Amino acid sequence: MITLPFTLALTAAVLSTSFVSGIFGMAGGIILIGILLVLMPLAPAMVLHGATQFTANAWRAWLWRSEIRWGIFFSYAAGALAAALVFTLVRFAPSKPGTLIAIGLISLLGLWLPARFAPDITKAWHGFACGAICTALHLVAGISGPILDVSFVRTDLDRRETVATKAVVQAVGHLLKVVYFGQLLATSHETVAPAAIALAIALAIAGTQLSRSALDAISDAQFRSWSRVLIAGIAAICLIQGLWLLGSPLAASARPL
């Protein structure tokens, strides 16, 4: 059973973040996980976030299915599966401050590198590395958006190809996250209300559907320009929060982002 305040908060959070992600293929997920971690314990929040984001990305991929670059998907998926296997076997868990600082620094570096050195997910080995890194970050911190975003923003893909391809690769990462944290949830006393999952899934589809006309209305130049601003802003927030956690023993023991 979910309460009315929780229902209202979840509705506003999922609808708005799915709309934003539907336009840029980014930003919504990192905002949503921050809100859910205020409302819920870690494992339930990760499962609900993963289910919501998987639905939003899968629906977005379906809407723009003709624009998906499948070569990118397969190289990314190979890296993602490799990382998930290694992560399960090794159970490596870096600190929250270190993870956030790494996300911020790598993302900003990717924006400022000369073009010949910048990450380019259209290259097979870049796609594999991106899949491995992003999946590891998904399982450690619940987010990987800025790293994925910076691998797309300097390619020659147009806005529809970017949103569609990014959606299908993100769906893989969120599905793996649901499986991983679902196992943890099954062994604990915490739960996620089925009604909350059903509501979040419906809202994710609605927010994504509403964003389609907005994506059609902007140009590729506007898309790339605004995407760079969003990446830089999110990366800066990750870096600042990581540094704050690093300098605060009390904060470092709190919930992640």
Secondary structure, DSSP 8 states (H G I E B T S, - for coil): ---HHHHHHHHHHHHHHHHHHHHHSSSHHHHHHHHHHHHS-HHHHHHHHHHHHHHHHHHHHHHTGGG--HHHHHHHHHHHHHHHHHHHHH-----HHHHHHHHHHHHHHHHHS-TTTS--TTSHHHHHHHHHHHHHHHHHHS--HHHHHHHHTTSS--HHHHHHHHHHHHHHHHHHHHHHHHHHHHTSS----HHHHHHHHHHHHHHHHHHHHHHHHS-HHHHHHHHHHHHHHHHHHHHHHHHHHHH-HHHHTS---
